[in-house]
Amino acid sequence: MELPSRDNGDLLLPSGELADIRGRLRSVAARHDLATVIACAFDHRTRMLPFIYADLRMAPAGARAIGSAMVESGFEKTRIVFQQWNRNFKPSLMRLDGRLPDLFLISSMSLHTAACREMIRDICRIEPRHRPLVVVGGSLCIYEPWEAFHAASDADGNLGEVPAAADVAVTGEEYVLLNLLEVLLSGRSGGEPLRRTFMRARDSGALDAVPGLVYPRTDPDGRVLELVDTGIQRLVGNLDELPFPDAGYGILEPPSRRTTLASRPLPDDQVRKHSRIGSLVITFGCRFACDYCPIPTYNQHQYRGKSGPRLAEEMYRLYSRYGMQYFFGCDDNFFNDTQRALGIVEALATAEYGGLWLHRKIRWGTEVTVHDTMRMREHLWLVRRSGVRALWLGVEDMTGALVRKGQSQDKTVQAFQLLRRHNICPMPMMMHHDSQPLISRNSTRGLLNQVRLLRRAGAVSLQVLMLTPSAGSKGFERMFESGLVLRSVAGRGVEPHMYDGNYVIASNHSQPWRKQFNIFAAYIFFYNPLRFLASLWNYKRKLGLKSAGMQIIGMWGLSHTIRRTLGWALRLILGPIKRQTLPPRSLFPMRSPDGGPASHNGGRAS
């Protein structure tokens, strides 16, 4: 399931092409007058640690980035709907500017597959000749694009009688969608429905030269016969070419219980209220090649980033227009490249706009590794001065038994102490696995031993997730083929939303329920009333009040986590357990345009 890379010399788009294609689309946008709705799929069953609070208070970067790209391409009749805020939204009932939109885009993670499928089924209730062009994207389609065409299937993979499928899946970033639109609009005549234009382009082979698409061949009744995969996307090399994010925040659907859309987007002065944290793309890529992580191959082993001045401009725009002060960098490993990271923090620390020093107004955090934090130890004062107040560190297993990323017990403790010394909150991210006991004697192998050590070293929050299969990673297929992955437990099947690491759904342990209770124990040990009171008592110490605040969020999130997963733990005790031996595959044959292997089907033709 690892994604292949394009040939050397053909990995990246020509410099400036992402900006150029937006300019070309702007020149024709008024003539076509497209209306677009972008929906971010969200399964509310995922609302638990460690994502609770941020899941509702941080507008997701993916859907917002697509919205920014559409607006900057001249398509201003665009609206972004977050199911986090609008859980009753029905695509079949939506109207934008008094009409059905021409384009309906769905952005989804694999965790939210059920919500994505339901939206596809609902939009397919509209008669085909009136239906918008339905495009599905996001990380779900990057790794498993066939899911965009499985909406009519049941839990056992049996297809229903009524067709319910997207028209096309986008398996890449903003450029792929814009390239698709450019091809369609170049062949669209008059006020022809965009979906009809798409079908004509599909049948003529005009889409085959757009890398990053998967589209279906159908029978006259609309049933999918096979999927055509146009290959791996070309990446934008310089992230400064991405659209500015403020345009996307200006077209958000107001939170409500309505099934339809509001007449106007969320007012600017209300955006900060609902999205307290701004999500920003800063860098992409990581040099570590962990078996459970798909990030390096998704980026085709490239490390990409924005310049410091560009990032400062983005933060200033969001602060001046919406009043946003808190930001989260959607990095894979911000400290991966020391010189690039230094260039960014230097720019943020010195950015001035009309007498306003940016670093005095903004606060931000992102993800790093222990090893790279130690490499940056002499520059942490500058990281702090740039506005950084929290860093999420991929500790995983401190002993390196699960994966080695240059971390060790001593390095981890030193890194945490250095961050605290510079008034930066250390936020460890850990992974529990079969070979790790809950408690160990005379060593730090045990989960609670490590949590205790991290707490003493100054950890402000804690994330503990069970190792689960991650689509697109090296170890994905191996975990299924070895019988590690559970199919059902005590009659309840494993569903997509359970792949978030909170549920034990991949284990060869003789008593897998122990792993589930180990996660409970780790969280209870870290988040509890006694520690909250201790944080309040030490409020004058560095990060004391922040620790107390995280204790409140942690205890609240823990109550949701136990409520949602305790039943699963009891099922693991009662059994029986049935296991999967085959990784997920498309229900339909997949091929490249020339009939060869499909890039997104593990390099197989089927």
C-alpha positions as CSV (number, residue, x, y, z in Angstrom):
1,M,0.0,0.0,0.0
2,E,3.0,2.3,-0.1
3,L,2.5,4.9,-2.8
4,P,5.0,4.8,-5.6
5,S,7.0,7.9,-6.6
6,R,7.1,9.6,-9.9
7,D,10.3,9.3,-12.0
8,N,13.2,11.6,-10.9
9,G,12.9,14.9,-12.8
10,D,9.1,14.6,-12.9
11,L,8.3,14.8,-9.2
12,L,7.6,18.5,-8.9
13,L,5.4,21.0,-10.8
14,P,7.3,23.7,-12.8
15,S,8.1,26.7,-10.6
16,G,5.2,29.1,-10.5
17,E,2.7,26.7,-12.1
18,L,0.3,26.6,-9.1
19,A,0.0,30.4,-9.2
20,D,-0.2,30.5,-13.0
21,I,-3.1,28.0,-13.1
22,R,-5.1,30.1,-10.7
23,G,-4.5,33.1,-13.0
24,R,-5.7,31.1,-16.0
25,L,-8.9,30.0,-14.2
26,R,-9.6,33.6,-13.0
27,S,-9.6,34.7,-16.7
28,V,-12.5,32.4,-17.5
29,A,-14.3,32.1,-14.1
30,A,-16.8,34.9,-14.7
31,R,-18.0,33.3,-18.0
32,H,-18.7,30.0,-16.2
33,D,-20.2,31.3,-13.0
34,L,-19.7,28.1,-11.0
35,A,-21.2,27.6,-7.6
36,T,-19.3,25.2,-5.3
37,V,-20.0,23.6,-1.9
38,I,-17.1,22.0,-0.1
39,A,-18.0,19.6,2.8
40,C,-15.6,18.3,5.4
41,A,-16.8,14.8,6.5
42,F,-16.7,14.2,10.3
43,D,-17.8,11.2,12.3
44,H,-18.7,12.5,15.8
45,R,-17.8,9.1,17.3
46,T,-14.2,10.2,17.1
47,R,-14.7,12.9,19.7
48,M,-12.3,11.8,22.4
49,L,-8.6,12.1,23.5
50,P,-6.3,13.4,22.2
51,F,-8.2,15.4,19.6
52,I,-11.1,16.7,21.7
53,Y,-11.5,20.5,21.8
54,A,-9.2,21.0,18.8
55,D,-11.6,18.9,16.6
56,L,-14.3,21.6,17.0
57,R,-12.2,24.7,17.6
58,M,-9.7,24.4,14.7
59,A,-11.1,24.6,11.2
60,P,-9.4,21.7,9.3
61,A,-6.7,22.8,6.9
62,G,-7.7,20.6,4.0
63,A,-11.2,21.8,3.1
64,R,-10.2,25.3,4.0
65,A,-7.2,25.2,1.6
66,I,-9.4,24.0,-1.3
67,G,-11.8,26.8,-0.5
68,S,-9.0,29.3,-0.7
69,A,-7.8,27.9,-4.0
70,M,-11.3,28.2,-5.5
71,V,-11.7,31.8,-4.3
72,E,-8.3,32.8,-5.6
73,S,-9.1,31.1,-8.9
74,G,-12.1,33.5,-9.3
75,F,-14.9,31.1,-8.1
76,E,-16.2,33.3,-5.3
77,K,-19.6,31.5,-5.0
78,T,-18.0,28.9,-2.8
79,R,-19.0,27.7,0.7
80,I,-17.2,25.4,3.1
81,V,-19.4,23.2,5.4
82,F,-17.8,21.4,8.4
83,Q,-19.8,18.5,9.7
84,Q,-18.1,19.2,13.0
85,W,-20.3,22.3,13.2
86,N,-23.2,21.3,11.0
87,R,-23.9,17.6,11.7
88,N,-27.4,17.7,10.2
89,F,-26.3,19.0,6.8
90,K,-27.9,17.3,3.9
91,P,-26.2,17.7,0.5
92,S,-29.5,16.9,-1.4
93,L,-31.2,19.9,0.2
94,M,-28.4,22.5,-0.2
95,R,-28.8,25.6,-2.3
96,L,-26.1,28.2,-2.8
97,D,-27.1,31.6,-4.3
98,G,-30.6,30.1,-4.8
99,R,-29.5,27.1,-6.9
100,L,-28.0,23.7,-6.7
101,P,-24.2,24.0,-6.9
102,D,-22.3,23.0,-10.0
103,L,-19.6,21.3,-7.9
104,F,-19.9,19.3,-4.6
105,L,-16.6,18.5,-3.1
106,I,-16.1,16.2,-0.1
107,S,-12.9,16.2,2.0
108,S,-12.5,13.2,4.2
109,M,-10.0,11.4,6.4
110,S,-10.3,7.6,6.5
111,L,-11.6,7.9,10.1
112,H,-14.6,9.6,8.7
113,T,-15.4,7.2,5.9
114,A,-18.9,6.5,7.3
115,A,-19.8,10.2,7.2
116,C,-18.3,10.6,3.8
117,R,-20.3,7.6,2.4
118,E,-23.5,9.0,3.9
119,M,-23.0,12.3,2.1
120,I,-22.4,10.5,-1.2
121,R,-25.5,8.4,-0.8
122,D,-27.5,11.6,0.0
123,I,-26.3,13.6,-3.0
124,C,-27.0,10.6,-5.2
125,R,-30.7,10.9,-4.3
126,I,-30.7,13.9,-6.7
127,E,-31.8,12.9,-10.2
128,P,-28.6,12.4,-12.2
129,R,-29.3,15.1,-14.8
130,H,-29.6,17.7,-12.0
131,R,-26.9,16.4,-9.8
132,P,-23.7,18.4,-9.2
133,L,-20.3,17.0,-10.2
134,V,-19.3,15.1,-7.1
135,V,-15.6,15.1,-6.2
136,V,-14.1,13.4,-3.2
137,G,-10.6,14.1,-1.8
138,G,-8.6,14.3,1.3
139,S,-6.3,11.7,2.9
140,L,-9.0,9.0,2.4
141,C,-8.6,9.3,-1.4
142,I,-4.8,9.8,-1.3
143,Y,-4.4,6.2,0.0
144,E,-7.8,4.5,-0.7
145,P,-9.5,6.3,-3.5
146,W,-11.8,3.4,-4.2
147,E,-13.8,4.4,-1.1
148,A,-15.3,7.3,-3.0
149,F,-17.1,4.6,-5.1
150,H,-18.1,2.2,-2.3
151,A,-21.0,4.2,-0.8
152,A,-23.6,1.6,-1.9
153,S,-21.7,-1.3,-0.3
154,D,-22.5,-2.9,3.1
155,A,-20.1,-3.9,5.9
156,D,-19.2,-7.1,4.1
157,G,-18.4,-5.4,0.8
158,N,-21.6,-6.4,-1.0
159,L,-22.8,-3.8,-3.5
160,G,-26.4,-2.6,-3.3
161,E,-28.8,-2.4,-6.1
162,V,-29.0,1.4,-6.2
163,P,-25.8,3.1,-7.5
164,A,-24.2,5.6,-5.1
165,A,-20.7,6.8,-6.0
166,A,-18.7,10.0,-6.5
167,D,-17.9,11.0,-10.1
168,V,-14.2,11.3,-9.4
169,A,-11.6,11.1,-6.6
170,V,-8.8,13.5,-6.3
171,T,-5.7,11.7,-4.9
172,G,-3.5,14.8,-4.5
173,E,-3.4,18.5,-3.4
174,E,-5.0,21.7,-4.7
175,Y,-3.3,21.7,-8.0
176,V,-4.9,18.4,-9.1
177,L,-8.4,19.8,-8.6
178,L,-7.6,23.0,-10.4
179,N,-6.0,21.1,-13.3
180,L,-9.2,19.0,-13.5
181,L,-11.3,22.2,-13.6
182,E,-9.1,23.7,-16.3
183,V,-9.6,20.7,-18.5
184,L,-13.4,20.7,-18.0
185,L,-13.9,24.4,-18.5
186,S,-11.8,24.3,-21.7
187,G,-14.4,21.9,-23.2
188,R,-17.6,23.3,-21.6
189,S,-20.0,24.9,-23.9
190,G,-22.6,27.5,-22.8
191,G,-24.4,26.8,-19.6
192,E,-24.0,23.0,-19.9
193,P,-24.1,21.2,-16.5
194,L,-20.6,20.6,-15.3
195,R,-21.3,17.0,-14.6
196,R,-22.3,16.4,-18.3
197,T,-19.0,18.1,-19.3
198,F,-17.1,15.8,-17.0
199,M,-18.7,12.7,-18.5
200,R,-17.9,13.8,-22.0
201,A,-14.2,14.5,-21.0
202,R,-14.0,11.2,-19.2
203,D,-15.3,9.2,-22.1
204,S,-13.0,11.0,-24.6
205,G,-9.9,10.3,-22.4
206,A,-9.3,14.0,-21.8
207,L,-8.8,13.3,-18.0
208,D,-6.0,10.8,-18.5
209,A,-3.4,13.5,-18.8
210,V,-4.3,14.9,-15.3
211,P,-2.1,12.9,-12.8
212,G,-3.8,12.4,-9.4
213,L,-7.4,11.3,-10.4
214,V,-9.3,8.1,-10.1
215,Y,-12.6,8.0,-12.0
216,P,-15.1,5.2,-12.8
217,R,-16.3,3.6,-16.0
218,T,-20.0,3.0,-15.6
219,D,-22.8,1.1,-17.3
220,P,-25.9,3.0,-18.7
221,D,-27.6,2.7,-15.2
222,G,-24.7,4.4,-13.5
223,R,-23.2,1.3,-11.9
224,V,-19.4,1.3,-11.6
225,L,-17.7,-1.3,-13.8
226,E,-14.0,-0.4,-13.2
227,L,-11.8,2.4,-12.0
228,V,-9.2,4.3,-14.0
229,D,-6.2,5.7,-12.1
230,T,-4.3,8.5,-13.8
231,G,-1.3,8.1,-11.5
232,I,0.6,9.9,-8.8
233,Q,0.3,13.7,-8.6
234,R,3.1,16.1,-9.2
235,L,3.9,18.1,-6.1
236,V,4.2,21.9,-5.7
237,G,7.8,22.4,-4.6
238,N,7.6,25.8,-3.1
239,L,4.7,26.1,-0.6
240,D,4.8,29.9,-1.0
241,E,2.8,29.3,-4.2
242,L,-0.2,28.0,-2.1
243,P,-3.2,30.3,-1.8
244,F,-3.4,32.5,1.2
245,P,-5.6,30.9,3.9
246,D,-7.6,34.0,4.8
247,A,-9.8,33.6,1.7
248,G,-10.9,30.2,2.9
249,Y,-11.9,31.4,6.4
250,G,-14.1,34.0,4.8
251,I,-16.5,31.4,3.2
252,L,-17.3,29.2,6.2
253,E,-20.8,28.0,6.7
254,P,-22.1,29.3,10.1
255,P,-22.6,26.5,12.7
256,S,-26.2,25.4,13.0
257,R,-28.6,22.5,13.3
258,R,-30.1,23.2,9.8
259,T,-30.0,20.6,7.0
260,T,-29.6,23.4,4.5
261,L,-27.1,26.3,3.9
262,A,-27.4,29.8,5.4
263,S,-27.9,32.7,3.0
264,R,-24.5,34.1,3.9
265,P,-21.1,32.7,5.2
266,L,-20.0,33.2,8.8
267,P,-19.2,36.9,9.4
268,D,-15.6,37.8,9.8
269,D,-16.1,38.9,13.4
270,Q,-17.5,35.4,14.3
271,V,-14.7,33.3,12.7
272,R,-12.4,33.5,15.7
273,K,-15.2,32.5,18.1
274,H,-15.8,29.2,16.3
275,S,-12.2,28.5,15.1
276,R,-10.0,29.6,18.1
277,I,-7.0,28.0,16.5
278,G,-5.9,28.6,12.9
279,S,-4.5,25.6,11.0
280,L,-1.6,26.5,8.8
281,V,0.6,24.6,6.4
282,I,4.2,25.3,7.2
283,T,6.3,22.4,6.0
284,F,5.7,18.9,4.5
285,G,7.8,15.8,4.9
286,C,10.0,13.9,7.3
287,R,13.4,12.2,6.9
288,F,12.5,9.3,9.2
289,A,11.1,6.2,7.5
290,C,8.9,4.6,10.2
291,D,7.1,1.5,9.1
292,Y,3.7,2.7,10.5
293,C,3.9,6.2,8.8
294,P,2.9,7.0,5.2
295,I,4.3,10.6,5.3
296,P,7.7,10.1,3.5
297,T,6.2,8.3,0.5
298,Y,3.3,10.6,0.2
299,N,5.8,13.4,-0.2
300,Q,7.8,11.3,-2.6
301,H,10.7,11.7,-0.1
302,Q,10.7,15.5,-0.7
303,Y,10.9,18.1,2.1
304,R,8.9,21.2,1.2
305,G,8.2,24.4,3.1
306,K,7.2,28.0,3.1
307,S,9.5,30.9,3.6
308,G,9.4,32.8,6.9
309,P,8.2,36.1,5.4
310,R,5.3,34.3,3.7
311,L,4.2,32.6,6.9
312,A,4.4,35.9,8.8
313,E,2.2,37.5,6.2
314,E,-0.4,34.7,6.6
315,M,-0.5,35.0,10.3
316,Y,-0.8,38.8,10.1
317,R,-3.6,38.6,7.6
318,L,-5.5,36.2,9.8
319,Y,-4.9,38.3,12.9
320,S,-5.9,41.6,11.3
321,R,-9.0,40.3,9.5
322,Y,-10.3,37.8,12.0
323,G,-8.5,38.5,15.2
324,M,-6.9,35.1,15.3
325,Q,-4.0,34.8,17.7
326,Y,-3.5,31.0,18.1
327,F,-2.1,28.8,15.3
328,F,-1.2,25.2,14.8
329,G,1.4,24.3,12.1
330,C,0.3,21.2,10.2
331,D,3.9,20.0,10.0
332,D,5.2,16.4,9.8
333,N,8.4,17.4,11.5
334,F,9.1,21.2,11.7
335,F,12.7,20.8,13.0
336,N,13.5,18.3,10.2
337,D,15.6,20.9,8.4
338,T,17.4,23.1,10.9
339,Q,18.2,25.9,8.5
340,R,14.7,26.1,7.2
341,A,13.2,26.1,10.7
342,L,15.7,28.8,11.8
343,G,14.7,31.0,8.8
344,I,11.0,30.7,9.7
345,V,11.4,31.5,13.4
346,E,13.8,34.4,12.7
347,A,11.2,35.9,10.3
348,L,8.4,35.5,12.8
349,A,10.5,36.9,15.6
350,T,11.3,40.1,13.6
351,A,8.1,40.6,11.6
352,E,6.7,44.1,12.0
353,Y,3.5,45.5,10.4
354,G,2.9,49.2,10.9
355,G,4.5,49.3,14.3
356,L,2.9,46.0,15.4
357,W,5.4,43.3,16.3
358,L,3.8,40.0,15.2
359,H,5.5,37.8,17.9
360,R,3.8,39.9,20.6
361,K,0.3,39.0,19.2
362,I,0.5,35.5,18.0
363,R,1.0,32.1,19.7
364,W,1.6,28.9,17.8
365,G,2.7,25.3,18.1
366,T,3.6,22.4,15.9
367,E,5.0,18.8,15.7
368,V,8.7,17.9,16.1
369,T,10.9,15.0,17.2
370,V,13.0,14.6,20.3
371,H,16.2,14.1,18.2
372,D,15.7,17.3,16.2
373,T,14.7,19.3,19.3
374,M,18.1,18.4,20.8
375,R,19.7,19.6,17.5
376,M,17.9,22.9,18.0
377,R,18.7,23.3,21.7
378,E,20.9,26.4,21.2
379,H,18.1,28.1,19.2
380,L,15.1,27.4,21.4
381,W,15.2,31.0,22.8
382,L,14.5,32.2,19.2
383,V,11.8,29.5,18.8
384,R,10.1,30.9,21.9
385,R,10.6,34.5,20.7
386,S,8.9,33.6,17.4
387,G,5.7,32.9,19.3
388,V,6.0,29.1,19.9
389,R,4.3,28.1,23.1
390,A,3.9,24.3,22.7
391,L,5.6,21.6,20.7
392,W,4.1,18.1,20.2
393,L,7.0,15.6,20.3
394,G,6.8,12.1,18.7
395,V,8.2,10.2,21.7
396,E,6.4,7.0,20.6
397,D,8.3,4.5,22.9
398,M,11.1,6.1,24.8
399,T,13.2,2.9,24.7
400,G,13.1,2.7,20.9
401,A,11.5,-0.8,21.1
402,L,8.8,0.3,18.6
403,V,10.7,2.6,16.4
404,R,14.0,4.4,16.6
405,K,14.0,8.1,15.7
406,G,17.1,9.1,17.7
407,Q,15.1,9.2,21.0
408,S,16.2,7.7,24.3
409,Q,15.3,8.1,27.9
410,D,18.1,10.6,28.6
411,K,17.5,12.6,25.4
412,T,13.8,12.8,26.0
413,V,14.2,14.1,29.5
414,Q,16.8,16.6,28.4
415,A,14.6,17.9,25.5
416,F,11.6,18.3,27.9
417,Q,13.7,20.2,30.4
418,L,15.1,22.4,27.7
419,L,11.7,23.3,26.5
420,R,10.4,24.1,30.0
421,R,13.4,26.2,30.6
422,H,12.4,28.3,27.6
423,N,8.7,28.4,28.7
424,I,7.6,26.1,25.8
425,C,5.1,23.3,26.7
426,P,6.3,19.8,25.9
427,M,3.4,17.7,24.6
428,P,4.5,14.1,24.2
429,M,2.8,11.7,21.7
430,M,3.2,8.0,22.6
431,M,2.3,4.7,21.0
432,H,1.4,1.6,23.0
433,H,2.1,-1.8,21.5
434,D,1.9,-5.6,22.2
435,S,5.4,-6.0,23.6
436,Q,5.1,-3.1,26.1
437,P,4.0,-4.0,29.6
438,L,1.9,-1.6,31.7
439,I,4.6,-1.6,34.5
440,S,8.2,-2.8,34.4
441,R,10.6,-3.3,37.3
442,N,14.2,-1.9,37.1
443,S,13.6,-0.4,33.6
444,T,11.5,2.1,31.8
445,R,9.9,-0.3,29.3
446,G,6.5,-0.1,31.0
447,L,3.9,2.3,29.8
448,L,3.3,3.8,33.2
449,N,7.0,4.0,33.9
450,Q,7.4,6.2,30.8
451,V,4.4,8.3,31.6
452,R,5.7,8.9,35.1
453,L,9.1,9.9,33.7
454,L,7.5,12.3,31.2
455,R,5.4,13.9,33.8
456,R,8.4,14.5,36.1
457,A,10.3,15.9,33.1
458,G,7.6,18.5,32.6
459,A,5.0,17.1,30.1
460,V,2.0,19.4,30.0
461,S,-0.3,17.0,28.0
462,L,-0.3,13.4,27.0
463,Q,-1.3,11.4,24.0
464,V,-1.3,7.6,24.1
465,L,-2.6,5.6,21.1
466,M,-2.4,2.0,20.3
467,L,-0.4,1.0,17.2
468,T,-2.9,0.5,14.3
469,P,-2.7,0.0,10.6
470,S,-2.1,3.2,8.7
471,A,-3.0,3.2,5.0
472,G,-0.1,4.1,2.8
473,S,2.6,2.9,5.2
474,K,5.2,0.2,4.7
475,G,3.7,-2.1,7.4
476,F,0.0,-1.7,6.4
477,E,-0.4,-4.9,4.4
478,R,1.9,-6.9,6.6
479,M,-0.3,-6.1,9.7
480,F,-3.3,-7.6,7.9
481,E,-1.5,-10.6,6.3
482,S,0.0,-11.6,9.6
483,G,-3.5,-11.8,11.2
484,L,-2.8,-8.9,13.6
485,V,-5.9,-6.9,12.6
486,L,-9.2,-7.7,14.1
487,R,-12.3,-8.0,11.9
488,S,-14.9,-8.3,14.7
489,V,-15.1,-8.8,18.4
490,A,-18.1,-10.4,20.2
491,G,-20.2,-9.8,17.1
492,R,-19.3,-6.1,16.6
493,G,-17.3,-5.3,13.5
494,V,-14.4,-3.0,13.4
495,E,-15.5,0.3,11.7
496,P,-13.3,3.0,10.1
497,H,-13.7,5.4,12.9
498,M,-12.1,2.9,15.2
499,Y,-8.7,3.2,13.4
500,D,-7.8,6.3,15.4
501,G,-5.6,4.5,17.9
502,N,-8.0,4.7,20.8
503,Y,-9.4,1.2,20.1
504,V,-7.3,-1.9,20.3
505,I,-8.1,-3.3,16.8
506,A,-4.6,-4.7,16.0
507,S,-3.0,-7.0,18.5
508,N,-1.6,-10.5,18.8
509,H,-1.6,-10.3,22.6
510,S,-3.2,-13.3,24.3
511,Q,-5.4,-10.9,26.3
512,P,-5.9,-7.8,24.1
513,W,-8.3,-6.3,26.5
514,R,-5.3,-5.6,28.8
515,K,-3.9,-3.2,26.1
516,Q,-7.2,-1.3,26.1
517,F,-7.1,-0.9,29.9
518,N,-3.5,0.0,29.8
519,I,-4.4,3.1,27.7
520,F,-7.1,4.0,30.3
521,A,-4.5,3.6,33.1
522,A,-2.0,5.8,31.4
523,Y,-4.5,8.6,30.9
524,I,-5.9,8.3,34.4
525,F,-2.4,8.4,35.8
526,F,-1.7,11.6,33.9
527,Y,-5.0,13.4,34.0
528,N,-6.7,13.4,37.4
529,P,-8.0,15.8,40.1
530,L,-4.9,15.5,42.2
531,R,-2.6,16.6,39.4
532,F,-5.0,19.4,38.6
533,L,-4.8,20.7,42.2
534,A,-1.0,20.3,42.2
535,S,-0.8,22.4,39.0
536,L,-3.0,25.1,40.6
537,W,-0.8,25.0,43.8
538,N,2.3,25.5,41.6
539,Y,0.7,28.1,39.4
540,K,3.6,30.6,39.9
541,R,6.0,28.1,38.4
542,K,6.6,28.1,34.6
543,L,3.7,26.6,32.7
544,G,1.7,26.0,36.0
545,L,-1.6,27.5,34.8
546,K,-1.2,25.9,31.4
547,S,-0.7,22.5,33.0
548,A,-3.9,23.1,35.0
549,G,-5.8,24.1,31.9
550,M,-4.6,21.0,30.0
551,Q,-5.7,18.9,33.0
552,I,-9.3,20.2,32.7
553,I,-9.3,19.4,28.9
554,G,-7.7,16.0,29.6
555,M,-10.1,14.9,32.2
556,W,-13.0,16.1,30.1
557,G,-11.6,14.2,27.1
558,L,-10.9,11.1,29.2
559,S,-14.5,10.9,30.2
560,H,-15.5,10.7,26.5
561,T,-12.7,8.2,25.8
562,I,-13.8,5.8,28.5
563,R,-17.5,6.2,27.6
564,R,-16.9,5.4,24.0
565,T,-14.3,2.6,24.3
566,L,-15.2,0.8,27.6
567,G,-17.8,-1.3,25.8
568,W,-15.1,-2.4,23.3
569,A,-12.8,-3.4,26.2
570,L,-15.5,-5.6,27.6
571,R,-16.1,-7.2,24.2
572,L,-12.4,-8.0,24.0
573,I,-12.8,-9.9,27.3
574,L,-15.8,-11.8,26.2
575,G,-14.9,-12.6,22.6
576,P,-14.9,-14.3,20.2
577,I,-12.4,-12.5,18.1
578,K,-12.3,-12.8,14.3
579,R,-9.3,-11.6,12.4
580,Q,-8.7,-10.1,8.9
581,T,-6.0,-11.7,6.7
582,L,-6.4,-9.4,3.6
583,P,-5.9,-5.7,3.5
584,P,-8.7,-3.5,2.1
585,R,-9.0,-3.5,-1.7
586,S,-11.2,-1.9,-4.3
587,L,-14.5,-3.7,-5.0
588,F,-14.0,-2.8,-8.6
589,P,-11.1,-3.6,-11.0
590,M,-8.5,-0.8,-11.2
591,R,-6.1,0.0,-14.0
592,S,-4.1,2.8,-15.4
593,P,-5.3,4.6,-18.6
594,D,-3.1,2.3,-20.7
595,G,-4.4,-0.8,-19.0
596,G,-1.4,-1.3,-16.7
597,P,-1.1,-1.5,-12.9
598,A,-3.0,1.1,-10.9
599,S,-0.7,3.3,-8.8
600,H,-3.2,3.5,-5.9
601,N,-3.9,-0.2,-5.8
602,G,-0.5,-1.2,-4.5
603,G,0.9,-1.1,-8.1
604,R,-1.5,-3.9,-9.1
605,A,-3.9,-4.2,-12.1
606,S,-7.0,-6.0,-11.0
